[in-house]
Amino acid sequence: MVMHVGYKFDIDKNGLLLSDVDSELEPHSQVKIDKTPLDVGDEFVLELDQFGCMFFKRKGPHQLDLNL
């Protein structure tokens, strides 16, 4: 679990936007996709957990590389 109070995001009828950008004063503010297990093109379904918290669950199944 990651807990960070400073993240900025927008939620509207079109989806969720993580809106932080890097700046000179805060060079590591933006969430970088290469630091996550996600890929551009991944699709998600919005669900609620047992506490009523929003959870964006990745749709699957996903083909894994065999690395042969």
Summary of the structure (lengths in Angstrom):
residues: 68
radius of gyration: 15.0
end to end distance: 32.2
largest distance: 44.1
contacts: 76
relative contact order: 0.13
helix: 4%
strand: 26%
